[in-house]
Amino acid sequence: MVSHRERFTEIVSVLGKYGFGHIYNTHVKPENKDQNPKNLRLAFEELGPSFIKIGQILSTRNDILPPEYISELQKLQDNTSPLSYDVIEELVQLHLKQPIDHLFSTFNKTPLASASIAQIHQATMPDGRSVIVKVQRPNIENELIRDLNIFIRVIEHIPNIFLGIMVNPVEILNEIKNQTLQEIDFENEAKNAKRFMMYNNNRSVIQAPHPIDELTTQYVMVQEFVDGIRINQKEQLLKADYDLNDIAEKLVYSFLFQVFKDGFYHADPHPGNLLINDGKIYFIDFGLMGKLSPLNKKILIDTLKAITFKDVDEIAKLLLQVCKQHKPIDQVAFYHDIQYLFNKYLTKGFAGLEVSAIFQDVLRFGHQYGLTFPSEFILLEKTIVIIQGVIQNLSPDLDFMAVFQSFLLTGNVIDWKELISPEHLLRSSSRQARTLANIPQKLEKTLDHLNNDRLKVTIGFNNIERRMTEVNRMINRAISSLILAALIVSSTFIITTARTPSVESLGIAFFIVASIIGLILLISILRSSWRP
């Protein structure tokens, strides 16, 4: 294995070769910027399996990369050179402690898929069950984590590599590293698959392949084989007499149940992980799963209630409750901007709303006010973007938000009885009654203070320091202008009344100095007026 220093140099060299970051003077960035997406893909391919995996993950992140890069990086899916059968046989025997011909009655030497982390072969168990055998590439864990750490160091040293392409690449790569650590543990994946099946046991349309526990380790996993059609293979689905709109609608409902009922959902539902077989949607590859704690699930549901009842104050309160606050918040502007987002997306009804646009605006909004959302919500946002992309490709006319609204009304997510229960109405009525009863007392107290000159009024100003600075600057300029005017008038008077050349020269000198100072002051005023 190459050293960290050698790998660092190799990564820098390959990225420079394809024109990213102006790394060396000898590397010239291509003049045709349209080639950049292709060049990034070629660079990742040349850097090997670790970077192919990084590219695959980035290809699902249309929230951080331009569409042309997403399209090009999607070509990295299942595009890795396969391992030889001899290597696969050796790895299976090493990790399952038995020869392949003792474990399986047949084993197809040609892989079904060869990805950056694992290679998949079809086999038959001695009892006749058709299975797939997922074998992790040797040393992929060490190499992938090593390459991610080195890649992060490269970007920290040369931050302009992805200038204009990706924002906060170091933060994104750290997310990818955490995601990868989950995906490369096949025992964890098997546990996720069984938990997913337990939650979806009574939902007949949703299925998952069964893992075989006794033949699963951290590096090898054997599971039931599903011979299905990928959800993005529309022509094949139509030939098989499937209703694409029906599949899309069922996919939305399944995802909503996973999130709002189970708090445990498939977080990588790209087309390669969704198969249609016998009228059912099969989810495969459970390496990355999303989890919502009971508290965050409750906050999410409370947010939906606030949206349903158009309670902007409650939305603001929930945002501040769930987010980490990194700087003081201008409360007036904060509430005003929440009202703006609410009016932008929700006052015209749910039809036609772009969920990805809503989430991205909310994330930008949070960043503007120094709010950090929990990782649980960030992963959910990414998954919703992927799901919506799959649905739009499958059935462009399906109204995602109409299905979502129907789910809220019929899926028992919001307890509508609680909102109209006698106890709830009694509490609300009691609170309103107390407020009304206190009004006369408060009004009497206010009038009494006013009558006895004890009333104090406190007025708050936003950004008071900046405002005072601007006022001081205006006053200073006014005073400077008066002094300049006096100098110009005085110098003009001296010039016109001078009796000797020396006095006249002194007046001219004063006039020139005053004119120069006046010009500098004018330029300063104009510059400040141009600043945003």
ABEGO torsion letter per residue (X at the ends): XBBAAAAAAAAAAAAAAAGBGGABAABBBBABAAAAAAAAAAAAAAAEAAAAAAAAAAAABAAABBAAAAAAAAAABGABBBBBAAAAAAAAAAAAGBBAAAABABBBABBABBBAABBBBBBBBAAGBBBBBBBBBBGAAAAAAAAAAAAAAAAAABAAAABGABBGAAAAAAAAAAAAAAAABAAAAAAAAAAAAAAAAABAABBBBBBBAAABBAABBBBBBBBBBBAABAAAAAAAGBBAAAAAAAAAAAAAAAAAAAGBBBABABAAABBBBGGBBBBBGAABBBBBBAAAAAAAAAAAAAAAAGBAAAAAAAAAAABBBABBBBAAAAAAAAAAAAAAAAAAEABGBBAAAAAAAAAAAAAAAGBBBBAAAAAAAAAAAAAAAAAAAABAABBAAAAAAAAAAAAGABBAAAAABAAAAAAAAAAAAAAAAAAAAAAAAAAAAAAAGABBBBBBBBGAAAAAAAAAAAAAAAAAAAAAAAAAAAAAAAAAABABAAAAAAAAAAAAAAAAAAAAAAAAAAAAAABX
